[in-house]
Amino acid sequence: MSDVESKVKQIVAQTLKIDPSRITDDARFVEDLGAESIQSIELVAAFEEGFDIDMDEDAALAVKTVGGAIKFIEQAIA
């Protein structure tokens, strides 16, 4: 597991208050992990803070899976 992947999963678990074992790369934020719209915005903010990056909010909110978020963040910090 890459540093980005483990940090993304840690942030998701903390923000959504769920067991980290539920978080897989293909888990969908809303359908599988139960994120509500306000939590999606909180996740974007937490990723920005955790990785010290600025993300396009619309593009970030279009990401639907944990694996997609990992790729999105890896590209943002590259």
Biotite code that builds the C-alpha atoms (Angstrom):
import biotite.structure as struc

atoms = struc.array([
    struc.Atom([0.000, 0.000, 0.000], chain_id="A", res_id=1, res_name="MET", atom_name="CA", element="C"),
    struc.Atom([1.423, 3.395, -0.984], chain_id="A", res_id=2, res_name="SER", atom_name="CA", element="C"),
    struc.Atom([1.704, 6.275, 1.476], chain_id="A", res_id=3, res_name="ASP", atom_name="CA", element="C"),
    struc.Atom([-1.006, 8.126, -0.447], chain_id="A", res_id=4, res_name="VAL", atom_name="CA", element="C"),
    struc.Atom([-3.312, 5.102, -0.368], chain_id="A", res_id=5, res_name="GLU", atom_name="CA", element="C"),
    struc.Atom([-2.927, 4.521, 3.363], chain_id="A", res_id=6, res_name="SER", atom_name="CA", element="C"),
    struc.Atom([-3.399, 8.223, 4.166], chain_id="A", res_id=7, res_name="LYS", atom_name="CA", element="C"),
    struc.Atom([-6.498, 8.466, 1.934], chain_id="A", res_id=8, res_name="VAL", atom_name="CA", element="C"),
    struc.Atom([-8.033, 5.452, 3.679], chain_id="A", res_id=9, res_name="LYS", atom_name="CA", element="C"),
    struc.Atom([-7.182, 6.888, 7.112], chain_id="A", res_id=10, res_name="GLN", atom_name="CA", element="C"),
    struc.Atom([-8.829, 10.224, 6.219], chain_id="A", res_id=11, res_name="ILE", atom_name="CA", element="C"),
    struc.Atom([-11.922, 8.452, 4.824], chain_id="A", res_id=12, res_name="VAL", atom_name="CA", element="C"),
    struc.Atom([-12.264, 6.326, 7.975], chain_id="A", res_id=13, res_name="ALA", atom_name="CA", element="C"),
    struc.Atom([-11.957, 9.372, 10.260], chain_id="A", res_id=14, res_name="GLN", atom_name="CA", element="C"),
    struc.Atom([-14.232, 11.638, 8.223], chain_id="A", res_id=15, res_name="THR", atom_name="CA", element="C"),
    struc.Atom([-16.998, 9.074, 7.699], chain_id="A", res_id=16, res_name="LEU", atom_name="CA", element="C"),
    struc.Atom([-16.474, 7.484, 11.145], chain_id="A", res_id=17, res_name="LYS", atom_name="CA", element="C"),
    struc.Atom([-16.311, 3.960, 9.721], chain_id="A", res_id=18, res_name="ILE", atom_name="CA", element="C"),
    struc.Atom([-14.139, 0.890, 10.241], chain_id="A", res_id=19, res_name="ASP", atom_name="CA", element="C"),
    struc.Atom([-11.042, 1.117, 8.006], chain_id="A", res_id=20, res_name="PRO", atom_name="CA", element="C"),
    struc.Atom([-11.530, -2.539, 7.016], chain_id="A", res_id=21, res_name="SER", atom_name="CA", element="C"),
    struc.Atom([-14.629, -1.460, 5.014], chain_id="A", res_id=22, res_name="ARG", atom_name="CA", element="C"),
    struc.Atom([-12.528, 0.802, 2.808], chain_id="A", res_id=23, res_name="ILE", atom_name="CA", element="C"),
    struc.Atom([-11.388, -0.867, -0.411], chain_id="A", res_id=24, res_name="THR", atom_name="CA", element="C"),
    struc.Atom([-10.124, 0.736, -3.615], chain_id="A", res_id=25, res_name="ASP", atom_name="CA", element="C"),
    struc.Atom([-13.399, 0.013, -5.396], chain_id="A", res_id=26, res_name="ASP", atom_name="CA", element="C"),
    struc.Atom([-15.628, 1.151, -2.506], chain_id="A", res_id=27, res_name="ALA", atom_name="CA", element="C"),
    struc.Atom([-17.969, 3.943, -3.584], chain_id="A", res_id=28, res_name="ARG", atom_name="CA", element="C"),
    struc.Atom([-18.185, 6.848, -1.147], chain_id="A", res_id=29, res_name="PHE", atom_name="CA", element="C"),
    struc.Atom([-21.980, 7.203, -1.215], chain_id="A", res_id=30, res_name="VAL", atom_name="CA", element="C"),
    struc.Atom([-23.318, 3.746, -2.060], chain_id="A", res_id=31, res_name="GLU", atom_name="CA", element="C"),
    struc.Atom([-20.801, 1.590, -0.156], chain_id="A", res_id=32, res_name="ASP", atom_name="CA", element="C"),
    struc.Atom([-19.472, 3.849, 2.605], chain_id="A", res_id=33, res_name="LEU", atom_name="CA", element="C"),
    struc.Atom([-22.617, 5.892, 3.300], chain_id="A", res_id=34, res_name="GLY", atom_name="CA", element="C"),
    struc.Atom([-21.177, 9.362, 2.683], chain_id="A", res_id=35, res_name="ALA", atom_name="CA", element="C"),
    struc.Atom([-23.755, 12.140, 2.648], chain_id="A", res_id=36, res_name="GLU", atom_name="CA", element="C"),
    struc.Atom([-23.286, 15.236, 0.505], chain_id="A", res_id=37, res_name="SER", atom_name="CA", element="C"),
    struc.Atom([-21.903, 17.338, 3.383], chain_id="A", res_id=38, res_name="ILE", atom_name="CA", element="C"),
    struc.Atom([-19.421, 14.566, 4.172], chain_id="A", res_id=39, res_name="GLN", atom_name="CA", element="C"),
    struc.Atom([-18.235, 14.553, 0.559], chain_id="A", res_id=40, res_name="SER", atom_name="CA", element="C"),
    struc.Atom([-17.330, 18.220, 0.935], chain_id="A", res_id=41, res_name="ILE", atom_name="CA", element="C"),
    struc.Atom([-15.663, 17.462, 4.295], chain_id="A", res_id=42, res_name="GLU", atom_name="CA", element="C"),
    struc.Atom([-13.630, 14.714, 2.591], chain_id="A", res_id=43, res_name="LEU", atom_name="CA", element="C"),
    struc.Atom([-12.359, 17.126, -0.090], chain_id="A", res_id=44, res_name="VAL", atom_name="CA", element="C"),
    struc.Atom([-11.335, 19.593, 2.633], chain_id="A", res_id=45, res_name="ALA", atom_name="CA", element="C"),
    struc.Atom([-9.670, 16.827, 4.671], chain_id="A", res_id=46, res_name="ALA", atom_name="CA", element="C"),
    struc.Atom([-7.733, 15.595, 1.625], chain_id="A", res_id=47, res_name="PHE", atom_name="CA", element="C"),
    struc.Atom([-6.594, 19.150, 0.851], chain_id="A", res_id=48, res_name="GLU", atom_name="CA", element="C"),
    struc.Atom([-5.426, 19.634, 4.424], chain_id="A", res_id=49, res_name="GLU", atom_name="CA", element="C"),
    struc.Atom([-3.917, 16.166, 4.815], chain_id="A", res_id=50, res_name="GLY", atom_name="CA", element="C"),
    struc.Atom([-1.896, 16.376, 1.597], chain_id="A", res_id=51, res_name="PHE", atom_name="CA", element="C"),
    struc.Atom([-1.355, 20.172, 1.586], chain_id="A", res_id=52, res_name="ASP", atom_name="CA", element="C"),
    struc.Atom([-2.856, 20.528, -1.888], chain_id="A", res_id=53, res_name="ILE", atom_name="CA", element="C"),
    struc.Atom([-5.592, 22.559, -3.576], chain_id="A", res_id=54, res_name="ASP", atom_name="CA", element="C"),
    struc.Atom([-8.173, 20.503, -5.440], chain_id="A", res_id=55, res_name="MET", atom_name="CA", element="C"),
    struc.Atom([-10.787, 21.641, -7.944], chain_id="A", res_id=56, res_name="ASP", atom_name="CA", element="C"),
    struc.Atom([-13.889, 21.015, -5.843], chain_id="A", res_id=57, res_name="GLU", atom_name="CA", element="C"),
    struc.Atom([-16.165, 20.083, -8.752], chain_id="A", res_id=58, res_name="ASP", atom_name="CA", element="C"),
    struc.Atom([-13.599, 17.645, -10.176], chain_id="A", res_id=59, res_name="ALA", atom_name="CA", element="C"),
    struc.Atom([-12.913, 16.205, -6.717], chain_id="A", res_id=60, res_name="ALA", atom_name="CA", element="C"),
    struc.Atom([-16.628, 15.715, -5.983], chain_id="A", res_id=61, res_name="LEU", atom_name="CA", element="C"),
    struc.Atom([-16.984, 13.878, -9.315], chain_id="A", res_id=62, res_name="ALA", atom_name="CA", element="C"),
    struc.Atom([-14.673, 11.148, -7.974], chain_id="A", res_id=63, res_name="VAL", atom_name="CA", element="C"),
    struc.Atom([-16.909, 8.312, -6.805], chain_id="A", res_id=64, res_name="LYS", atom_name="CA", element="C"),
    struc.Atom([-14.531, 5.631, -5.455], chain_id="A", res_id=65, res_name="THR", atom_name="CA", element="C"),
    struc.Atom([-11.671, 5.405, -2.979], chain_id="A", res_id=66, res_name="VAL", atom_name="CA", element="C"),
    struc.Atom([-9.337, 4.218, -5.739], chain_id="A", res_id=67, res_name="GLY", atom_name="CA", element="C"),
    struc.Atom([-10.396, 7.184, -7.864], chain_id="A", res_id=68, res_name="GLY", atom_name="CA", element="C"),
    struc.Atom([-9.567, 9.526, -4.991], chain_id="A", res_id=69, res_name="ALA", atom_name="CA", element="C"),
    struc.Atom([-6.133, 7.942, -4.584], chain_id="A", res_id=70, res_name="ILE", atom_name="CA", element="C"),
    struc.Atom([-5.372, 8.452, -8.307], chain_id="A", res_id=71, res_name="LYS", atom_name="CA", element="C"),
    struc.Atom([-6.771, 12.008, -8.212], chain_id="A", res_id=72, res_name="PHE", atom_name="CA", element="C"),
    struc.Atom([-4.572, 12.942, -5.225], chain_id="A", res_id=73, res_name="ILE", atom_name="CA", element="C"),
    struc.Atom([-1.478, 11.241, -6.664], chain_id="A", res_id=74, res_name="GLU", atom_name="CA", element="C"),
    struc.Atom([-1.914, 13.376, -9.802], chain_id="A", res_id=75, res_name="GLN", atom_name="CA", element="C"),
    struc.Atom([-2.469, 16.518, -7.729], chain_id="A", res_id=76, res_name="ALA", atom_name="CA", element="C"),
    struc.Atom([0.762, 16.051, -5.777], chain_id="A", res_id=77, res_name="ILE", atom_name="CA", element="C"),
    struc.Atom([2.853, 14.901, -8.767], chain_id="A", res_id=78, res_name="ALA", atom_name="CA", element="C"),
])
